[in-house]
Amino acid sequence: MKPDVTTLGHRVEVVQSGEWWATTVPSLRGVFSQARHLDEVPAAACEAIALMLDVDPADVGPIDVRVQRQQGGAELLAG
């Protein structure tokens, strides 16, 4: 039985990568997407989630976008 994705919320983590916004959905391993503009992230993430869960994008529950601070090389090494 598939989860009720219409009420299940999805946290989407976003980081800027050059001129694009790269997205991941931590609760759904393997769900990645990208958008040219930050305001396009929810729709792009919704489509990626719908593809992974094999549901209509209109049935995907609320998207919670969290912009992540991009780490530089020194911060990654110190981590």
One Martini backbone bead per residue (centre of mass of N, CA, C, O) as a GRO file, in nm:
protein
   79
    1MET     BB    1   0.095   0.037   0.024
    2LYS     BB    2   0.061   0.358  -0.025
    3PRO     BB    3   0.118   0.651   0.070
    4ASP     BB    4  -0.033   0.952   0.170
    5VAL     BB    5   0.073   1.213  -0.032
    6THR     BB    6  -0.145   1.443   0.022
    7THR     BB    7  -0.043   1.479   0.345
    8LEU     BB    8   0.245   1.440   0.295
    9GLY     BB    9   0.530   1.587   0.366
   10HIS     BB   10   0.814   1.764   0.201
   11ARG     BB   11   1.146   1.794   0.235
   12VAL     BB   12   1.350   2.048   0.074
   13GLU     BB   13   1.677   2.068  -0.029
   14VAL     BB   14   1.872   2.369  -0.102
   15VAL     BB   15   2.131   2.454  -0.347
   16GLN     BB   16   2.355   2.651  -0.488
   17SER     BB   17   2.460   2.594  -0.845
   18GLY     BB   18   2.539   2.849  -0.963
   19GLU     BB   19   2.249   2.907  -1.165
   20TRP     BB   20   2.140   2.682  -0.979
   21TRP     BB   21   1.901   2.463  -0.809
   22ALA     BB   22   1.961   2.212  -0.585
   23THR     BB   23   1.775   1.910  -0.510
   24THR     BB   24   1.651   1.737  -0.215
   25VAL     BB   25   1.499   1.433  -0.061
   26PRO     BB   26   1.562   1.282   0.230
   27SER     BB   27   1.303   1.075   0.244
   28LEU     BB   28   1.394   1.022  -0.077
   29ARG     BB   29   1.587   0.825  -0.217
   30GLY     BB   30   1.690   0.969  -0.532
   31VAL     BB   31   1.574   1.263  -0.506
   32PHE     BB   32   1.620   1.488  -0.773
   33SER     BB   33   1.681   1.837  -0.865
   34GLN     BB   34   1.614   2.137  -1.069
   35ALA     BB   35   1.650   2.504  -1.082
   36ARG     BB   36   1.679   2.827  -1.193
   37HIS     BB   37   1.464   2.914  -0.976
   38LEU     BB   38   1.349   2.928  -0.659
   39ASP     BB   39   1.033   2.942  -0.738
   40GLU     BB   40   1.066   2.644  -0.897
   41VAL     BB   41   1.119   2.420  -0.684
   42PRO     BB   42   0.844   2.298  -0.598
   43ALA     BB   43   0.766   2.187  -0.881
   44ALA     BB   44   1.017   2.013  -0.931
   45ALA     BB   45   0.989   1.839  -0.675
   46CYS     BB   46   0.707   1.732  -0.728
   47GLU     BB   47   0.778   1.577  -0.987
   48ALA     BB   48   0.996   1.392  -0.861
   49ILE     BB   49   0.813   1.262  -0.650
   50ALA     BB   50   0.597   1.150  -0.841
   51LEU     BB   51   0.786   0.964  -0.996
   52MET     BB   52   0.882   0.789  -0.755
   53LEU     BB   53   0.565   0.724  -0.654
   54ASP     BB   54   0.359   0.701  -0.885
   55VAL     BB   55   0.214   0.993  -0.918
   56ASP     BB   56   0.040   1.264  -0.920
   57PRO     BB   57   0.139   1.585  -0.868
   58ALA     BB   58  -0.140   1.671  -0.735
   59ASP     BB   59  -0.091   1.444  -0.490
   60VAL     BB   60   0.122   1.608  -0.362
   61GLY     BB   61   0.216   1.735  -0.096
   62PRO     BB   62   0.368   1.943   0.084
   63ILE     BB   63   0.633   2.183   0.040
   64ASP     BB   64   0.952   2.213   0.218
   65VAL     BB   65   1.170   2.469   0.183
   66ARG     BB   66   1.538   2.442   0.230
   67VAL     BB   67   1.794   2.653   0.255
   68GLN     BB   68   2.130   2.598   0.200
   69ARG     BB   69   2.441   2.638   0.291
   70GLN     BB   70   2.723   2.687   0.127
   71GLN     BB   71   3.014   2.509   0.115
   72GLY     BB   72   3.334   2.523   0.145
   73GLY     BB   73   3.625   2.355   0.136
   74ALA     BB   74   3.716   2.419   0.431
   75GLU     BB   75   3.451   2.330   0.571
   76LEU     BB   76   3.457   2.034   0.474
   77LEU     BB   77   3.733   1.957   0.609
   78ALA     BB   78   3.647   2.038   0.910
   79GLY     BB   79   3.369   1.856   0.949
   0.00000   0.00000   0.00000
